[in-house]
């Protein structure tokens, strides 16, 4: 199996993390891959460390993208892939019909107009797979393939590194600092959880706004802005509770990482978490934008060790049955083979 992986993507984000993790998992399973992607120091170091071949392209708006099209055409000609996998709409807008089957990946309810040269489709949730089919894709050419978490065993980050006392409850949120992630709601909830500290691991356009909000709420002394981090396992090992308050979240790899790491999860009922969290079994679910509800759920977990043990056990069971590396590699390879064997559309 030879796969051309095409990703424009941003500097950071959940889709970018899934792409990176999937490429490495396939590489370790023996799949030959060539990547066409934007330059990114963190990901470029990852590819180099694993010996994964990469060619860089800028991926501007397609009308300005003749250089990117040239890079892609040459990659297809020289690498001779069995399938081309286009991650998200910007990359898929560069797909062209030809001798190689094109697969379009959806991490959100993207417009299918960007995927007009893709014949096969992957949604990261069942809801997204239904969205793709509703947009005109053939059901037999569409699949739900979940993300996975395969966190390395790492010692916990030393709390002292972020001026956080030992013995205090520690909340962790792994998210871009973006409106969709509802970190403003989490900061307001923190004001109602007076004993806890909060680590926010991520970067984004709302950093200064959130810093100001934390100060105005009187919680700045208990909030640490960690920036973008690549040591998710070590951060999860250090915390007592993972909080995922997103307003808009088609899936949410963070909840899978919490389950894999054995950390209790509290999440808002955005589309992804609502589809996979079973309240009281593998997490606690609160309404979107509900400050009081979020604070109550956090306080409930922090005050009930037996509940936390129950959530950890249920989360682990969910993770092992649906969200492991082995499940992802199995399902991706089966889909790639189906697309390869079906071939490009006639004519």
C-alpha positions in Angstrom: 0.0 0.0 0.0 1.4 3.4 -1.1 -0.4 6.5 0.2 0.0 10.1 -0.7 -1.1 12.1 2.4 -2.0 15.7 1.5 -2.6 18.3 4.3 -2.6 22.1 4.3 -3.8 22.7 7.9 -2.8 25.3 10.5 0.1 25.5 12.9 -1.9 23.7 15.6 -5.2 22.0 16.1 -7.0 18.8 16.7 -7.3 17.9 13.0 -3.6 18.5 12.6 -2.8 16.3 15.6 -5.0 13.4 14.2 -3.3 13.7 10.8 0.2 13.6 12.5 -0.7 10.6 14.7 -2.3 8.7 11.8 0.7 9.2 9.5 3.0 7.9 12.2 0.8 5.0 13.1 0.6 3.9 9.4 4.3 4.4 9.0 5.0 2.1 12.0 2.6 -0.4 10.4 4.8 -0.6 7.3 2.7 1.6 5.0 4.8 3.6 2.4 3.8 7.2 2.5 4.8 10.5 0.9 3.5 13.7 2.5 2.6 17.0 0.7 2.1 19.6 3.4 3.0 23.1 4.6 6.2 23.7 6.5 5.8 23.4 10.2 8.8 23.1 12.5 7.2 20.7 15.0 5.7 18.4 12.4 8.8 18.5 10.2 10.9 17.4 13.1 8.4 14.5 13.7 8.6 13.4 10.1 12.4 13.6 10.1 12.6 11.6 13.3 10.6 8.8 11.8 12.2 8.9 8.4 8.9 9.8 6.6 9.3 11.5 3.2 7.8 15.0 2.9 7.5 17.6 0.2 6.5 21.1 1.1 3.8 23.3 -0.5 2.1 26.5 0.5 -1.6 25.7 -0.3 -2.8 29.3 -1.0 -6.3 29.7 -2.3 -6.5 27.4 -5.3 -6.6 30.3 -7.9 -3.1 31.2 -6.7 -1.9 27.7 -6.2 -0.1 26.7 -9.4 3.1 26.0 -7.5 1.2 23.7 -5.1 -0.5 21.9 -8.0 2.9 21.4 -9.6 4.3 19.8 -6.4 1.3 17.5 -6.2 1.5 16.5 -9.8 5.2 15.6 -9.5 4.6 13.7 -6.2 1.9 11.6 -7.9 4.0 11.0 -11.0 7.1 10.0 -9.0 5.7 8.2 -6.0 2.9 6.4 -7.8 0.5 6.1 -4.9 -2.3 3.6 -4.7 -4.6 6.3 -3.2 -4.4 10.0 -2.4 -5.7 11.0 1.0 -6.7 14.7 1.3 -7.1 16.0 4.8 -9.8 18.7 5.1 -11.2 21.1 2.6 -8.2 23.3 1.6 -6.1 20.2 0.7 -9.1 18.6 -1.0 -9.6 21.7 -3.2 -6.3 20.7 -4.9 -7.4 17.2 -5.8 -7.8 16.4 -9.5 -9.4 13.5 -11.2 -7.0 11.0 -12.7 -5.7 7.5 -12.4 -5.4 7.5 -8.6 -8.5 7.3 -6.3 -8.9 10.4 -4.1 -10.1 10.2 -0.5 -11.4 13.3 1.3 -11.3 13.5 5.1 -13.8 15.5 7.2 -13.0 16.6 10.7 -16.1 18.9 10.7 -19.2 19.6 8.6 -17.3 21.0 5.7 -18.9 22.0 2.4 -18.7 19.1 -0.2 -18.0 21.6 -2.9 -14.3 21.6 -1.9 -14.2 17.8 -2.5 -15.7 17.6 -6.0 -12.7 15.6 -7.3 -12.9 13.1 -4.4 -14.8 9.8 -4.9 -14.3 8.4 -1.4 -14.9 10.0 2.0 -14.0 9.6 5.6 -15.8 11.3 8.5 -14.3 11.2 12.0 -17.7 10.6 13.5 -20.9 8.8 12.4 -22.7 12.2 12.3 -20.1 13.6 9.9 -20.4 10.4 7.7 -24.2 11.1 7.6 -23.4 14.8 6.7 -21.2 13.6 3.8 -23.9 11.3 2.4 -26.6 13.9 2.8 -24.3 16.2 0.6 -24.5 13.7 -2.2 -21.7 11.2 -1.5 -22.4 7.5 -2.2 -23.0 5.6 1.1 -20.8 2.7 0.0 -17.9 5.2 -0.6 -18.2 6.8 2.8 -17.0 5.6 6.2 -16.7 6.7 9.8 -13.1 6.2 11.0 -12.5 7.5 14.5 -9.3 9.1 15.8 -7.2 7.4 18.4 -5.0 8.1 21.3 -1.7 6.2 21.9 0.0 8.4 24.5 3.5 7.5 25.5 4.3 6.7 29.1 5.8 9.9 30.5 6.4 11.1 34.0 4.0 13.8 35.1 5.0 17.4 34.5 6.4 18.9 37.7 3.7 21.2 39.1 6.5 23.5 40.3 7.4 24.2 36.7 4.2 26.2 36.5 4.0 27.5 40.0 1.3 25.1 41.0 1.3 23.8 44.6 1.2 20.1 45.3 -2.0 18.9 46.9 -4.4 21.3 45.2 -6.9 20.0 42.7 -5.5 20.6 39.2 -7.8 20.9 36.1 -6.4 20.6 32.6 -7.8 21.9 29.3 -6.1 21.0 26.0 -7.5 23.4 23.4 -6.8 26.2 20.9 -7.5 29.5 22.5 -10.5 30.1 20.2 -14.2 31.1 20.7 -15.4 27.6 19.8 -13.5 26.1 22.7 -15.5 28.0 25.3 -12.5 28.6 27.6 -14.2 31.8 28.8 -16.9 29.5 30.3 -14.3 27.4 31.9 -12.6 30.5 33.5 -16.0 31.6 34.8 -16.6 28.1 36.2 -13.2 28.1 37.9 -14.4 31.1 39.9 -16.9 28.7 41.5 -14.3 26.1 42.2 -12.2 28.0 44.7 -9.6 25.4 45.6 -8.6 24.4 42.1 -5.9 25.5 39.7 -6.2 25.4 35.9 -3.7 24.7 33.2 -4.7 25.9 29.7 -2.4 24.1 27.2 -2.9 25.7 23.8 -2.4 28.8 21.7 -4.8 31.0 19.6 -6.3 34.4 18.9 -8.0 34.8 22.3 -5.0 34.5 24.5 -4.9 38.2 25.6 -8.7 38.3 26.0 -8.6 35.2 28.2 -5.7 36.5 30.3 -7.7 39.7 30.9 -10.9 37.7 31.7 -9.0 35.6 34.3 -7.7 38.8 35.9 -11.2 40.4 35.9 -12.7 37.2 37.5 -10.1 37.2 40.2 -8.7 33.7 39.2 -5.5 34.8 37.4 -3.4 33.5 40.4 -4.8 30.0 39.8 -4.6 29.9 36.0 -1.5 29.0 34.0 -1.3 29.6 30.2 1.1 26.9 29.0 1.2 27.7 25.3 1.1 24.9 22.7 2.5 21.7 24.1 3.6 18.4 22.6 3.7 16.5 26.0 0.1 15.7 26.3 0.7 12.5 28.2 2.9 14.2 30.8 0.3 17.0 31.3 -2.5 14.5 31.7 -0.5 12.5 34.2 -0.1 15.7 36.3 -3.8 16.7 36.5 -6.8 15.5 38.5 -9.5 16.3 36.0 -9.6 16.9 32.2 -12.2 19.6 31.3 -13.4 20.0 27.7 -16.0 22.8 27.5 -16.2 23.4 23.7 -19.2 25.1 22.2 -18.6 23.6 18.8 -16.8 20.2 18.6 -17.5 17.8 15.8 -15.5 15.1 17.6 -12.9 16.0 20.2 -9.6 14.0 20.4 -9.1 15.4 23.9 -11.8 13.2 25.4 -10.1 10.1 23.9 -6.8 11.2 25.3 -8.3 11.6 28.7 -9.8 8.1 28.5 -6.5 6.6 27.4 -4.6 8.4 30.2 -7.0 7.3 32.9 -8.1 10.9 33.8 -11.7 11.7 34.7 -13.5 13.8 32.0 -16.0 16.6 32.3 -17.2 17.9 29.0 -19.8 20.1 27.4 -22.5 18.5 25.2 -21.2 19.6 21.8 -21.9 17.3 18.9 -18.8 15.0 19.3 -18.8 14.5 23.1 -22.6 14.2 23.2 -22.3 11.2 20.8 -19.7 9.3 22.7 -19.9 10.3 26.4 -22.2 8.2 28.5 -23.0 10.4 31.6 -21.9 8.8 34.8 -20.1 6.0 33.0 -17.1 7.5 31.1 -17.5 11.2 31.8 -19.8 13.9 33.0 -21.8 15.9 30.4 -23.1 19.4 30.9 -24.9 21.8 28.6 -22.9 24.1 26.3 -22.2 27.5 27.8 -23.6 26.5 31.2 -21.2 28.0 33.7 -23.1 26.8 36.8 -23.5 23.3 35.4 -19.8 23.1 34.5 -18.7 24.3 37.9 -21.1 21.8 39.6 -19.7 18.9 37.6 -16.1 19.8 38.4 -16.9 20.1 42.1 -18.8 16.9 42.0 -15.8 15.0 40.6 -13.3 16.7 42.9 -15.4 15.7 45.9 -16.2 12.1 44.9 -13.2 9.8 44.4 -15.4 6.8 43.9 -17.2 8.6 41.0 -13.8 9.4 39.5 -12.7 5.8 39.6 -15.9 4.8 37.9 -15.4 7.4 35.1 -11.8 6.3 34.6 -12.8 2.6 34.3 -15.7 3.4 31.9 -13.4 5.7 29.8 -10.8 3.0 29.5 -13.3 0.5 28.3 -14.6 2.9 25.7 -11.1 3.7 24.6 -10.0 0.1 24.2 -13.1 -0.9 22.2 -13.1 2.0 19.7 -10.2 4.4 19.8 -6.9 2.5 19.8 -4.1 2.8 17.3 -4.8 -0.8 16.2 -8.4 0.0 15.4 -7.5 3.1 13.4 -4.8 1.4 11.3 -7.1 -1.6 10.6 -9.9 0.6 9.5 -7.8 3.0 7.4 -6.0 0.2 5.6 -9.3 -1.5 4.9 -10.7 1.7 3.4 -7.6 2.4 1.4 -7.8 -1.1 -0.1 -11.4 -0.6 -1.0 -10.7 2.7 -2.7 -7.7 1.3 -4.5 -9.5 -1.8 -5.8 -12.5 0.3 -6.9 -10.2 2.7 -8.8 -10.9 6.1 -10.1 -14.4 7.0 -11.6 -15.0 5.7 -15.1 -13.9 8.1 -17.8 
